[in-house]
Amino acid sequence: MSSRWYLMLVLPLLACSSGTKASTGRTERETDSVIGQSKVPGATAVKKALDVSDSSRRRVANEDSIATNP
């Protein structure tokens, strides 16, 4: 039970990480894009996740523009 509470407290803090990494100067998005284009195992899943994220972001932007410009 205590590990569940620990996870509930720690996971939100991990989600609030910085946008850029100090060691490379790249954003998380840029790093994921490089991984998605590589030949390492799982790279196709990273690429697919980025594509889904982009699609979702475009859809939300379109919905927002419809709401502001009826």
mmJSON file of the N, C-alpha and C atoms, coordinates in Angstrom:
{"data_MODEL":{"atom_site":{
"group_PDB":["ATOM","ATOM","ATOM","ATOM","ATOM","ATOM","ATOM","ATOM","ATOM","ATOM","ATOM","ATOM","ATOM","ATOM","ATOM","ATOM","ATOM","ATOM","ATOM","ATOM","ATOM","ATOM","ATOM","ATOM","ATOM","ATOM","ATOM","ATOM","ATOM","ATOM","ATOM","ATOM","ATOM","ATOM","ATOM","ATOM","ATOM","ATOM","ATOM","ATOM","ATOM","ATOM","ATOM","ATOM","ATOM","ATOM","ATOM","ATOM","ATOM","ATOM","ATOM","ATOM","ATOM","ATOM","ATOM","ATOM","ATOM","ATOM","ATOM","ATOM","ATOM","ATOM","ATOM","ATOM","ATOM","ATOM","ATOM","ATOM","ATOM","ATOM","ATOM","ATOM","ATOM","ATOM","ATOM","ATOM","ATOM","ATOM","ATOM","ATOM","ATOM","ATOM","ATOM","ATOM","ATOM","ATOM","ATOM","ATOM","ATOM","ATOM","ATOM","ATOM","ATOM","ATOM","ATOM","ATOM","ATOM","ATOM","ATOM","ATOM","ATOM","ATOM","ATOM","ATOM","ATOM","ATOM","ATOM","ATOM","ATOM","ATOM","ATOM","ATOM","ATOM","ATOM","ATOM","ATOM","ATOM","ATOM","ATOM","ATOM","ATOM","ATOM","ATOM","ATOM","ATOM","ATOM","ATOM","ATOM","ATOM","ATOM","ATOM","ATOM","ATOM","ATOM","ATOM","ATOM","ATOM","ATOM","ATOM","ATOM","ATOM","ATOM","ATOM","ATOM","ATOM","ATOM","ATOM","ATOM","ATOM","ATOM","ATOM","ATOM","ATOM","ATOM","ATOM","ATOM","ATOM","ATOM","ATOM","ATOM","ATOM","ATOM","ATOM","ATOM","ATOM","ATOM","ATOM","ATOM","ATOM","ATOM","ATOM","ATOM","ATOM","ATOM","ATOM","ATOM","ATOM","ATOM","ATOM","ATOM","ATOM","ATOM","ATOM","ATOM","ATOM","ATOM","ATOM","ATOM","ATOM","ATOM","ATOM","ATOM","ATOM","ATOM","ATOM","ATOM","ATOM","ATOM","ATOM","ATOM","ATOM","ATOM","ATOM","ATOM","ATOM","ATOM","ATOM","ATOM","ATOM","ATOM"],
"id":[1,2,3,4,5,6,7,8,9,10,11,12,13,14,15,16,17,18,19,20,21,22,23,24,25,26,27,28,29,30,31,32,33,34,35,36,37,38,39,40,41,42,43,44,45,46,47,48,49,50,51,52,53,54,55,56,57,58,59,60,61,62,63,64,65,66,67,68,69,70,71,72,73,74,75,76,77,78,79,80,81,82,83,84,85,86,87,88,89,90,91,92,93,94,95,96,97,98,99,100,101,102,103,104,105,106,107,108,109,110,111,112,113,114,115,116,117,118,119,120,121,122,123,124,125,126,127,128,129,130,131,132,133,134,135,136,137,138,139,140,141,142,143,144,145,146,147,148,149,150,151,152,153,154,155,156,157,158,159,160,161,162,163,164,165,166,167,168,169,170,171,172,173,174,175,176,177,178,179,180,181,182,183,184,185,186,187,188,189,190,191,192,193,194,195,196,197,198,199,200,201,202,203,204,205,206,207,208,209,210],
"type_symbol":["N","C","C","N","C","C","N","C","C","N","C","C","N","C","C","N","C","C","N","C","C","N","C","C","N","C","C","N","C","C","N","C","C","N","C","C","N","C","C","N","C","C","N","C","C","N","C","C","N","C","C","N","C","C","N","C","C","N","C","C","N","C","C","N","C","C","N","C","C","N","C","C","N","C","C","N","C","C","N","C","C","N","C","C","N","C","C","N","C","C","N","C","C","N","C","C","N","C","C","N","C","C","N","C","C","N","C","C","N","C","C","N","C","C","N","C","C","N","C","C","N","C","C","N","C","C","N","C","C","N","C","C","N","C","C","N","C","C","N","C","C","N","C","C","N","C","C","N","C","C","N","C","C","N","C","C","N","C","C","N","C","C","N","C","C","N","C","C","N","C","C","N","C","C","N","C","C","N","C","C","N","C","C","N","C","C","N","C","C","N","C","C","N","C","C","N","C","C","N","C","C","N","C","C","N","C","C","N","C","C"],
"label_atom_id":["N","CA","C","N","CA","C","N","CA","C","N","CA","C","N","CA","C","N","CA","C","N","CA","C","N","CA","C","N","CA","C","N","CA","C","N","CA","C","N","CA","C","N","CA","C","N","CA","C","N","CA","C","N","CA","C","N","CA","C","N","CA","C","N","CA","C","N","CA","C","N","CA","C","N","CA","C","N","CA","C","N","CA","C","N","CA","C","N","CA","C","N","CA","C","N","CA","C","N","CA","C","N","CA","C","N","CA","C","N","CA","C","N","CA","C","N","CA","C","N","CA","C","N","CA","C","N","CA","C","N","CA","C","N","CA","C","N","CA","C","N","CA","C","N","CA","C","N","CA","C","N","CA","C","N","CA","C","N","CA","C","N","CA","C","N","CA","C","N","CA","C","N","CA","C","N","CA","C","N","CA","C","N","CA","C","N","CA","C","N","CA","C","N","CA","C","N","CA","C","N","CA","C","N","CA","C","N","CA","C","N","CA","C","N","CA","C","N","CA","C","N","CA","C","N","CA","C","N","CA","C","N","CA","C","N","CA","C","N","CA","C","N","CA","C"],
"label_alt_id":[null,null,null,null,null,null,null,null,null,null,null,null,null,null,null,null,null,null,null,null,null,null,null,null,null,null,null,null,null,null,null,null,null,null,null,null,null,null,null,null,null,null,null,null,null,null,null,null,null,null,null,null,null,null,null,null,null,null,null,null,null,null,null,null,null,null,null,null,null,null,null,null,null,null,null,null,null,null,null,null,null,null,null,null,null,null,null,null,null,null,null,null,null,null,null,null,null,null,null,null,null,null,null,null,null,null,null,null,null,null,null,null,null,null,null,null,null,null,null,null,null,null,null,null,null,null,null,null,null,null,null,null,null,null,null,null,null,null,null,null,null,null,null,null,null,null,null,null,null,null,null,null,null,null,null,null,null,null,null,null,null,null,null,null,null,null,null,null,null,null,null,null,null,null,null,null,null,null,null,null,null,null,null,null,null,null,null,null,null,null,null,null,null,null,null,null,null,null,null,null,null,null,null,null,null,null,null,null,null,null],
"label_comp_id":["MET","MET","MET","SER","SER","SER","SER","SER","SER","ARG","ARG","ARG","TRP","TRP","TRP","TYR","TYR","TYR","LEU","LEU","LEU","MET","MET","MET","LEU","LEU","LEU","VAL","VAL","VAL","LEU","LEU","LEU","PRO","PRO","PRO","LEU","LEU","LEU","LEU","LEU","LEU","ALA","ALA","ALA","CYS","CYS","CYS","SER","SER","SER","SER","SER","SER","GLY","GLY","GLY","THR","THR","THR","LYS","LYS","LYS","ALA","ALA","ALA","SER","SER","SER","THR","THR","THR","GLY","GLY","GLY","ARG","ARG","ARG","THR","THR","THR","GLU","GLU","GLU","ARG","ARG","ARG","GLU","GLU","GLU","THR","THR","THR","ASP","ASP","ASP","SER","SER","SER","VAL","VAL","VAL","ILE","ILE","ILE","GLY","GLY","GLY","GLN","GLN","GLN","SER","SER","SER","LYS","LYS","LYS","VAL","VAL","VAL","PRO","PRO","PRO","GLY","GLY","GLY","ALA","ALA","ALA","THR","THR","THR","ALA","ALA","ALA","VAL","VAL","VAL","LYS","LYS","LYS","LYS","LYS","LYS","ALA","ALA","ALA","LEU","LEU","LEU","ASP","ASP","ASP","VAL","VAL","VAL","SER","SER","SER","ASP","ASP","ASP","SER","SER","SER","SER","SER","SER","ARG","ARG","ARG","ARG","ARG","ARG","ARG","ARG","ARG","VAL","VAL","VAL","ALA","ALA","ALA","ASN","ASN","ASN","GLU","GLU","GLU","ASP","ASP","ASP","SER","SER","SER","ILE","ILE","ILE","ALA","ALA","ALA","THR","THR","THR","ASN","ASN","ASN","PRO","PRO","PRO"],
"label_asym_id":["A","A","A","A","A","A","A","A","A","A","A","A","A","A","A","A","A","A","A","A","A","A","A","A","A","A","A","A","A","A","A","A","A","A","A","A","A","A","A","A","A","A","A","A","A","A","A","A","A","A","A","A","A","A","A","A","A","A","A","A","A","A","A","A","A","A","A","A","A","A","A","A","A","A","A","A","A","A","A","A","A","A","A","A","A","A","A","A","A","A","A","A","A","A","A","A","A","A","A","A","A","A","A","A","A","A","A","A","A","A","A","A","A","A","A","A","A","A","A","A","A","A","A","A","A","A","A","A","A","A","A","A","A","A","A","A","A","A","A","A","A","A","A","A","A","A","A","A","A","A","A","A","A","A","A","A","A","A","A","A","A","A","A","A","A","A","A","A","A","A","A","A","A","A","A","A","A","A","A","A","A","A","A","A","A","A","A","A","A","A","A","A","A","A","A","A","A","A","A","A","A","A","A","A","A","A","A","A","A","A"],
"label_entity_id":["1","1","1","1","1","1","1","1","1","1","1","1","1","1","1","1","1","1","1","1","1","1","1","1","1","1","1","1","1","1","1","1","1","1","1","1","1","1","1","1","1","1","1","1","1","1","1","1","1","1","1","1","1","1","1","1","1","1","1","1","1","1","1","1","1","1","1","1","1","1","1","1","1","1","1","1","1","1","1","1","1","1","1","1","1","1","1","1","1","1","1","1","1","1","1","1","1","1","1","1","1","1","1","1","1","1","1","1","1","1","1","1","1","1","1","1","1","1","1","1","1","1","1","1","1","1","1","1","1","1","1","1","1","1","1","1","1","1","1","1","1","1","1","1","1","1","1","1","1","1","1","1","1","1","1","1","1","1","1","1","1","1","1","1","1","1","1","1","1","1","1","1","1","1","1","1","1","1","1","1","1","1","1","1","1","1","1","1","1","1","1","1","1","1","1","1","1","1","1","1","1","1","1","1","1","1","1","1","1","1"],
"label_seq_id":[1,1,1,2,2,2,3,3,3,4,4,4,5,5,5,6,6,6,7,7,7,8,8,8,9,9,9,10,10,10,11,11,11,12,12,12,13,13,13,14,14,14,15,15,15,16,16,16,17,17,17,18,18,18,19,19,19,20,20,20,21,21,21,22,22,22,23,23,23,24,24,24,25,25,25,26,26,26,27,27,27,28,28,28,29,29,29,30,30,30,31,31,31,32,32,32,33,33,33,34,34,34,35,35,35,36,36,36,37,37,37,38,38,38,39,39,39,40,40,40,41,41,41,42,42,42,43,43,43,44,44,44,45,45,45,46,46,46,47,47,47,48,48,48,49,49,49,50,50,50,51,51,51,52,52,52,53,53,53,54,54,54,55,55,55,56,56,56,57,57,57,58,58,58,59,59,59,60,60,60,61,61,61,62,62,62,63,63,63,64,64,64,65,65,65,66,66,66,67,67,67,68,68,68,69,69,69,70,70,70],
"pdbx_PDB_ins_code":[null,null,null,null,null,null,null,null,null,null,null,null,null,null,null,null,null,null,null,null,null,null,null,null,null,null,null,null,null,null,null,null,null,null,null,null,null,null,null,null,null,null,null,null,null,null,null,null,null,null,null,null,null,null,null,null,null,null,null,null,null,null,null,null,null,null,null,null,null,null,null,null,null,null,null,null,null,null,null,null,null,null,null,null,null,null,null,null,null,null,null,null,null,null,null,null,null,null,null,null,null,null,null,null,null,null,null,null,null,null,null,null,null,null,null,null,null,null,null,null,null,null,null,null,null,null,null,null,null,null,null,null,null,null,null,null,null,null,null,null,null,null,null,null,null,null,null,null,null,null,null,null,null,null,null,null,null,null,null,null,null,null,null,null,null,null,null,null,null,null,null,null,null,null,null,null,null,null,null,null,null,null,null,null,null,null,null,null,null,null,null,null,null,null,null,null,null,null,null,null,null,null,null,null,null,null,null,null,null,null],
"Cartn_x":[0.814,0.0,0.857,1.953,2.791,3.469,3.782,4.409,3.436,2.159,1.148,1.094,1.144,1.137,2.41,3.508,4.774,4.695,4.166,4.035,3.102,2.031,1.084,1.728,2.705,3.391,4.552,5.254,6.466,6.149,5.185,4.9,4.547,3.711,3.457,4.709,5.594,6.836,7.734,7.753,8.56,7.998,6.703,6.077,6.4,6.863,7.167,8.636,9.261,10.674,10.872,12.083,12.45,12.246,12.041,11.811,13.074,14.231,15.482,16.402,17.263,18.24,19.535,20.137,21.353,22.521,22.583,23.746,23.773,22.607,22.589,22.017,21.247,20.615,19.387,18.991,17.819,16.585,15.454,14.199,13.867,12.91,12.498,11.926,11.213,10.636,11.737,12.792,13.903,14.621,14.817,15.466,14.628,13.308,12.421,12.406,12.499,12.525,13.788,14.914,16.17,16.074,15.498,15.331,14.386,13.31,12.346,12.925,13.944,14.571,15.721,16.079,17.213,16.775,17.72,17.468,17.37,17.331,17.266,15.898,15.834,14.546,13.582,12.381,11.382,11.304,12.186,12.195,10.909,10.369,9.126,7.963,7.976,6.93,7.055,8.282,8.5,8.022,8.348,7.926,6.405,5.761,4.306,3.685,4.261,3.746,3.877,4.973,5.143,4.124,3.864,2.868,1.479,1.127,-0.176,-0.273,0.803,0.825,0.647,1.326,1.192,-0.233,-0.805,-2.171,-3.159,-2.977,-3.853,-3.697,-2.47,-2.208,-2.858,-2.772,-3.4,-4.924,-5.492,-6.948,-7.441,-6.734,-7.115,-6.967,-5.91,-5.716,-6.838,-7.259,-8.375,-9.674,-9.921,-11.133,-11.111,-9.939,-9.827,-10.071,-9.555,-9.744,-11.203,-11.898,-13.333,-14.099,-13.725,-14.42,-14.189,-13.017,-12.737,-13.222,-13.398,-13.858,-15.112,-16.271,-17.467,-17.931],
"Cartn_y":[-1.198,0.0,1.261,1.253,2.45,2.729,1.674,1.908,2.572,2.28,2.929,4.428,4.789,6.211,6.898,6.183,6.73,7.038,6.107,6.331,7.493,7.621,8.708,10.068,10.103,11.362,11.638,10.599,10.778,10.977,10.253,10.347,11.755,12.505,13.879,14.75,14.506,15.285,14.958,13.704,13.321,13.907,14.09,14.651,16.136,16.773,18.209,18.468,17.62,17.802,18.957,19.377,20.484,20.111,21.112,20.866,20.52,20.969,20.657,19.886,19.086,18.331,19.109,19.249,20.046,19.42,18.096,17.45,17.602,17.598,17.675,18.988,19.672,20.9,20.652,19.387,19.044,18.96,19.251,19.059,17.574,17.189,15.795,15.361,16.253,15.966,15.681,16.504,16.303,14.985,14.663,13.406,12.221,12.291,11.206,11.066,12.186,12.138,11.444,11.723,11.065,9.571,9.195,7.777,7.126,7.817,7.278,7.028,7.784,7.622,6.619,6.137,5.213,3.776,2.876,1.453,0.635,1.279,0.541,-0.12,-1.224,-1.874,-0.918,-0.861,0.012,1.383,1.66,2.972,3.213,2.166,2.343,2.717,2.184,2.541,4.005,4.475,5.884,6.771,6.4,7.169,7.206,6.071,6.002,6.879,6.853,7.685,9.173,9.552,10.944,11.329,10.412,10.672,10.847,10.0,10.103,11.413,11.792,13.05,14.244,14.212,15.296,15.374,14.228,14.183,14.743,14.361,14.851,16.362,16.833,18.268,19.066,18.539,19.216,19.241,18.123,18.045,19.042,19.118,20.061,21.501,21.788,23.128,23.486,22.52,22.766,23.024,22.244,22.447,23.801,24.202,25.512,26.635,26.489,27.544,27.639,26.519,26.546,27.269,27.045,27.683,29.189,29.645,31.079,31.8,31.048,31.626,30.897,31.187,30.435,30.681],
"Cartn_z":[0.0,0.0,0.0,0.739,0.807,-0.534,-1.29,-2.594,-3.557,-3.405,-4.244,-3.949,-2.678,-2.31,-2.8,-2.702,-3.173,-4.663,-5.445,-6.886,-7.187,-6.432,-6.653,-6.387,-5.503,-5.209,-6.158,-6.564,-7.368,-8.852,-9.398,-10.838,-11.293,-10.581,-11.034,-11.024,-10.084,-10.037,-11.223,-11.626,-12.781,-14.068,-14.117,-15.313,-15.469,-14.428,-14.468,-14.766,-15.529,-15.827,-16.801,-16.908,-17.782,-19.245,-20.101,-21.523,-22.288,-21.816,-22.508,-21.584,-22.183,-21.41,-21.417,-20.262,-20.14,-20.89,-20.935,-21.544,-23.062,-23.719,-25.176,-25.693,-24.89,-25.337,-26.202,-26.348,-27.151,-26.272,-26.871,-26.162,-26.158,-25.33,-25.283,-26.633,-27.273,-28.589,-29.615,-29.608,-30.538,-30.27,-29.01,-28.646,-29.103,-28.869,-29.295,-30.813,-31.51,-32.97,-33.472,-32.854,-33.235,-32.971,-31.834,-31.517,-32.524,-32.873,-33.824,-35.2,-35.575,-36.89,-36.876,-35.699,-35.605,-35.866,-35.807,-36.067,-34.786,-33.614,-32.359,-32.199,-31.458,-31.226,-30.507,-30.971,-30.377,-31.021,-31.955,-32.597,-33.378,-33.972,-34.733,-33.808,-32.585,-31.622,-31.208,-31.046,-30.7,-31.844,-33.07,-34.254,-34.353,-34.12,-34.172,-33.091,-31.891,-30.803,-31.137,-31.768,-32.181,-33.251,-34.195,-35.235,-34.643,-33.685,-33.025,-32.251,-31.588,-30.84,-31.777,-32.913,-33.889,-34.429,-34.731,-35.242,-34.23,-32.991,-31.928,-31.751,-31.792,-31.635,-32.771,-34.006,-35.149,-35.014,-34.57,-34.422,-33.376,-32.25,-31.198,-31.69,-32.445,-32.98,-33.945,-34.776,-35.695,-34.946,-33.901,-33.096,-32.404,-31.916,-31.272,-32.276,-33.489,-34.483,-34.92,-34.933,-35.269,-34.166,-32.939,-31.809,-31.794,-32.213,-32.19,-33.454,-34.552,-35.814,-36.302,-35.721,-36.102,-37.509],
"occupancy":[1.0,1.0,1.0,1.0,1.0,1.0,1.0,1.0,1.0,1.0,1.0,1.0,1.0,1.0,1.0,1.0,1.0,1.0,1.0,1.0,1.0,1.0,1.0,1.0,1.0,1.0,1.0,1.0,1.0,1.0,1.0,1.0,1.0,1.0,1.0,1.0,1.0,1.0,1.0,1.0,1.0,1.0,1.0,1.0,1.0,1.0,1.0,1.0,1.0,1.0,1.0,1.0,1.0,1.0,1.0,1.0,1.0,1.0,1.0,1.0,1.0,1.0,1.0,1.0,1.0,1.0,1.0,1.0,1.0,1.0,1.0,1.0,1.0,1.0,1.0,1.0,1.0,1.0,1.0,1.0,1.0,1.0,1.0,1.0,1.0,1.0,1.0,1.0,1.0,1.0,1.0,1.0,1.0,1.0,1.0,1.0,1.0,1.0,1.0,1.0,1.0,1.0,1.0,1.0,1.0,1.0,1.0,1.0,1.0,1.0,1.0,1.0,1.0,1.0,1.0,1.0,1.0,1.0,1.0,1.0,1.0,1.0,1.0,1.0,1.0,1.0,1.0,1.0,1.0,1.0,1.0,1.0,1.0,1.0,1.0,1.0,1.0,1.0,1.0,1.0,1.0,1.0,1.0,1.0,1.0,1.0,1.0,1.0,1.0,1.0,1.0,1.0,1.0,1.0,1.0,1.0,1.0,1.0,1.0,1.0,1.0,1.0,1.0,1.0,1.0,1.0,1.0,1.0,1.0,1.0,1.0,1.0,1.0,1.0,1.0,1.0,1.0,1.0,1.0,1.0,1.0,1.0,1.0,1.0,1.0,1.0,1.0,1.0,1.0,1.0,1.0,1.0,1.0,1.0,1.0,1.0,1.0,1.0,1.0,1.0,1.0,1.0,1.0,1.0,1.0,1.0,1.0,1.0,1.0,1.0],
"B_iso_or_equiv":[0.0,0.0,0.0,0.0,0.0,0.0,0.0,0.0,0.0,0.0,0.0,0.0,0.0,0.0,0.0,0.0,0.0,0.0,0.0,0.0,0.0,0.0,0.0,0.0,0.0,0.0,0.0,0.0,0.0,0.0,0.0,0.0,0.0,0.0,0.0,0.0,0.0,0.0,0.0,0.0,0.0,0.0,0.0,0.0,0.0,0.0,0.0,0.0,0.0,0.0,0.0,0.0,0.0,0.0,0.0,0.0,0.0,0.0,0.0,0.0,0.0,0.0,0.0,0.0,0.0,0.0,0.0,0.0,0.0,0.0,0.0,0.0,0.0,0.0,0.0,0.0,0.0,0.0,0.0,0.0,0.0,0.0,0.0,0.0,0.0,0.0,0.0,0.0,0.0,0.0,0.0,0.0,0.0,0.0,0.0,0.0,0.0,0.0,0.0,0.0,0.0,0.0,0.0,0.0,0.0,0.0,0.0,0.0,0.0,0.0,0.0,0.0,0.0,0.0,0.0,0.0,0.0,0.0,0.0,0.0,0.0,0.0,0.0,0.0,0.0,0.0,0.0,0.0,0.0,0.0,0.0,0.0,0.0,0.0,0.0,0.0,0.0,0.0,0.0,0.0,0.0,0.0,0.0,0.0,0.0,0.0,0.0,0.0,0.0,0.0,0.0,0.0,0.0,0.0,0.0,0.0,0.0,0.0,0.0,0.0,0.0,0.0,0.0,0.0,0.0,0.0,0.0,0.0,0.0,0.0,0.0,0.0,0.0,0.0,0.0,0.0,0.0,0.0,0.0,0.0,0.0,0.0,0.0,0.0,0.0,0.0,0.0,0.0,0.0,0.0,0.0,0.0,0.0,0.0,0.0,0.0,0.0,0.0,0.0,0.0,0.0,0.0,0.0,0.0,0.0,0.0,0.0,0.0,0.0,0.0],
"pdbx_formal_charge":[null,null,null,null,null,null,null,null,null,null,null,null,null,null,null,null,null,null,null,null,null,null,null,null,null,null,null,null,null,null,null,null,null,null,null,null,null,null,null,null,null,null,null,null,null,null,null,null,null,null,null,null,null,null,null,null,null,null,null,null,null,null,null,null,null,null,null,null,null,null,null,null,null,null,null,null,null,null,null,null,null,null,null,null,null,null,null,null,null,null,null,null,null,null,null,null,null,null,null,null,null,null,null,null,null,null,null,null,null,null,null,null,null,null,null,null,null,null,null,null,null,null,null,null,null,null,null,null,null,null,null,null,null,null,null,null,null,null,null,null,null,null,null,null,null,null,null,null,null,null,null,null,null,null,null,null,null,null,null,null,null,null,null,null,null,null,null,null,null,null,null,null,null,null,null,null,null,null,null,null,null,null,null,null,null,null,null,null,null,null,null,null,null,null,null,null,null,null,null,null,null,null,null,null,null,null,null,null,null,null],
"auth_seq_id":[1,1,1,2,2,2,3,3,3,4,4,4,5,5,5,6,6,6,7,7,7,8,8,8,9,9,9,10,10,10,11,11,11,12,12,12,13,13,13,14,14,14,15,15,15,16,16,16,17,17,17,18,18,18,19,19,19,20,20,20,21,21,21,22,22,22,23,23,23,24,24,24,25,25,25,26,26,26,27,27,27,28,28,28,29,29,29,30,30,30,31,31,31,32,32,32,33,33,33,34,34,34,35,35,35,36,36,36,37,37,37,38,38,38,39,39,39,40,40,40,41,41,41,42,42,42,43,43,43,44,44,44,45,45,45,46,46,46,47,47,47,48,48,48,49,49,49,50,50,50,51,51,51,52,52,52,53,53,53,54,54,54,55,55,55,56,56,56,57,57,57,58,58,58,59,59,59,60,60,60,61,61,61,62,62,62,63,63,63,64,64,64,65,65,65,66,66,66,67,67,67,68,68,68,69,69,69,70,70,70],
"auth_comp_id":["MET","MET","MET","SER","SER","SER","SER","SER","SER","ARG","ARG","ARG","TRP","TRP","TRP","TYR","TYR","TYR","LEU","LEU","LEU","MET","MET","MET","LEU","LEU","LEU","VAL","VAL","VAL","LEU","LEU","LEU","PRO","PRO","PRO","LEU","LEU","LEU","LEU","LEU","LEU","ALA","ALA","ALA","CYS","CYS","CYS","SER","SER","SER","SER","SER","SER","GLY","GLY","GLY","THR","THR","THR","LYS","LYS","LYS","ALA","ALA","ALA","SER","SER","SER","THR","THR","THR","GLY","GLY","GLY","ARG","ARG","ARG","THR","THR","THR","GLU","GLU","GLU","ARG","ARG","ARG","GLU","GLU","GLU","THR","THR","THR","ASP","ASP","ASP","SER","SER","SER","VAL","VAL","VAL","ILE","ILE","ILE","GLY","GLY","GLY","GLN","GLN","GLN","SER","SER","SER","LYS","LYS","LYS","VAL","VAL","VAL","PRO","PRO","PRO","GLY","GLY","GLY","ALA","ALA","ALA","THR","THR","THR","ALA","ALA","ALA","VAL","VAL","VAL","LYS","LYS","LYS","LYS","LYS","LYS","ALA","ALA","ALA","LEU","LEU","LEU","ASP","ASP","ASP","VAL","VAL","VAL","SER","SER","SER","ASP","ASP","ASP","SER","SER","SER","SER","SER","SER","ARG","ARG","ARG","ARG","ARG","ARG","ARG","ARG","ARG","VAL","VAL","VAL","ALA","ALA","ALA","ASN","ASN","ASN","GLU","GLU","GLU","ASP","ASP","ASP","SER","SER","SER","ILE","ILE","ILE","ALA","ALA","ALA","THR","THR","THR","ASN","ASN","ASN","PRO","PRO","PRO"],
"auth_asym_id":["A","A","A","A","A","A","A","A","A","A","A","A","A","A","A","A","A","A","A","A","A","A","A","A","A","A","A","A","A","A","A","A","A","A","A","A","A","A","A","A","A","A","A","A","A","A","A","A","A","A","A","A","A","A","A","A","A","A","A","A","A","A","A","A","A","A","A","A","A","A","A","A","A","A","A","A","A","A","A","A","A","A","A","A","A","A","A","A","A","A","A","A","A","A","A","A","A","A","A","A","A","A","A","A","A","A","A","A","A","A","A","A","A","A","A","A","A","A","A","A","A","A","A","A","A","A","A","A","A","A","A","A","A","A","A","A","A","A","A","A","A","A","A","A","A","A","A","A","A","A","A","A","A","A","A","A","A","A","A","A","A","A","A","A","A","A","A","A","A","A","A","A","A","A","A","A","A","A","A","A","A","A","A","A","A","A","A","A","A","A","A","A","A","A","A","A","A","A","A","A","A","A","A","A","A","A","A","A","A","A"],
"auth_atom_id":["N","CA","C","N","CA","C","N","CA","C","N","CA","C","N","CA","C","N","CA","C","N","CA","C","N","CA","C","N","CA","C","N","CA","C","N","CA","C","N","CA","C","N","CA","C","N","CA","C","N","CA","C","N","CA","C","N","CA","C","N","CA","C","N","CA","C","N","CA","C","N","CA","C","N","CA","C","N","CA","C","N","CA","C","N","CA","C","N","CA","C","N","CA","C","N","CA","C","N","CA","C","N","CA","C","N","CA","C","N","CA","C","N","CA","C","N","CA","C","N","CA","C","N","CA","C","N","CA","C","N","CA","C","N","CA","C","N","CA","C","N","CA","C","N","CA","C","N","CA","C","N","CA","C","N","CA","C","N","CA","C","N","CA","C","N","CA","C","N","CA","C","N","CA","C","N","CA","C","N","CA","C","N","CA","C","N","CA","C","N","CA","C","N","CA","C","N","CA","C","N","CA","C","N","CA","C","N","CA","C","N","CA","C","N","CA","C","N","CA","C","N","CA","C","N","CA","C","N","CA","C","N","CA","C","N","CA","C","N","CA","C","N","CA","C"],
"pdbx_PDB_model_num":[1,1,1,1,1,1,1,1,1,1,1,1,1,1,1,1,1,1,1,1,1,1,1,1,1,1,1,1,1,1,1,1,1,1,1,1,1,1,1,1,1,1,1,1,1,1,1,1,1,1,1,1,1,1,1,1,1,1,1,1,1,1,1,1,1,1,1,1,1,1,1,1,1,1,1,1,1,1,1,1,1,1,1,1,1,1,1,1,1,1,1,1,1,1,1,1,1,1,1,1,1,1,1,1,1,1,1,1,1,1,1,1,1,1,1,1,1,1,1,1,1,1,1,1,1,1,1,1,1,1,1,1,1,1,1,1,1,1,1,1,1,1,1,1,1,1,1,1,1,1,1,1,1,1,1,1,1,1,1,1,1,1,1,1,1,1,1,1,1,1,1,1,1,1,1,1,1,1,1,1,1,1,1,1,1,1,1,1,1,1,1,1,1,1,1,1,1,1,1,1,1,1,1,1,1,1,1,1,1,1]
}}}
